[in-house]
Amino acid sequence: MAINSKSSLKDVLTSEAACAIIDEYIPGFMDKSAEFGPVMGMKIGSLLKFPQVGLERSAVKELCAKLDALGE
């Protein structure tokens, strides 16, 4: 299965490449995976837009573009 910005968080967590990309923008994000239970089915592109994530819109776009490139 190709991972991209429309993939669920659950699917993204199965990809080492996707996790590395997210960790580049949000260091330690993947260390908190035990807390992700309620949002595992949400699309990663949507989750990254939440203010709690702390990313600016431009960073979200860059990160999503990198995730989308994984699926190509």
C-alpha positions in Angstrom: 0.0 0.0 0.0 1.3 3.4 -1.0 1.6 5.9 1.8 0.6 9.5 1.2 -1.0 12.5 2.9 -4.4 10.9 2.6 -3.3 7.7 4.4 -4.6 7.1 7.9 -2.3 7.6 10.8 -2.5 3.8 11.4 -1.1 3.1 7.9 1.5 5.9 8.2 2.9 4.3 11.3 3.7 1.1 9.3 6.1 3.0 7.1 9.6 3.7 8.4 10.1 6.2 5.6 6.9 8.1 6.5 7.7 8.1 10.2 11.2 9.5 9.4 9.6 12.3 7.4 7.2 13.2 10.2 10.0 13.0 12.8 12.0 15.5 10.6 9.3 18.1 11.1 8.0 17.0 14.6 10.9 15.5 16.6 9.6 12.9 19.0 6.1 12.7 17.4 6.4 9.0 16.8 7.5 8.5 20.5 4.0 9.5 21.5 2.3 6.8 19.4 0.7 5.2 22.5 -1.5 8.4 22.8 -2.7 8.1 19.2 -5.5 5.6 19.8 -8.5 7.9 19.2 -7.2 9.3 15.9 -5.6 6.3 14.3 -8.2 6.2 11.6 -7.8 9.9 10.6 -5.9 11.0 7.6 -2.4 12.2 8.4 -2.9 15.4 6.3 -5.9 16.4 8.4 -4.2 15.6 11.7 -1.2 17.7 10.9 -3.4 20.8 10.5 -4.5 20.7 14.2 -3.1 23.6 16.1 -1.9 21.2 18.8 0.6 19.8 16.4 2.4 23.1 16.2 3.2 23.3 12.5 2.8 26.3 10.3 0.7 25.9 7.2 3.8 26.0 5.0 5.5 23.2 7.0 2.3 21.1 6.7 2.3 21.5 2.9 6.0 20.5 2.7 5.5 17.5 4.9 2.4 16.4 3.0 4.3 16.8 -0.3 7.1 14.5 1.0 4.5 11.9 2.1 2.8 12.1 -1.3 6.2 11.6 -3.0 6.4 8.2 -1.2 3.4 7.0 -3.1 4.9 7.8 -6.5 
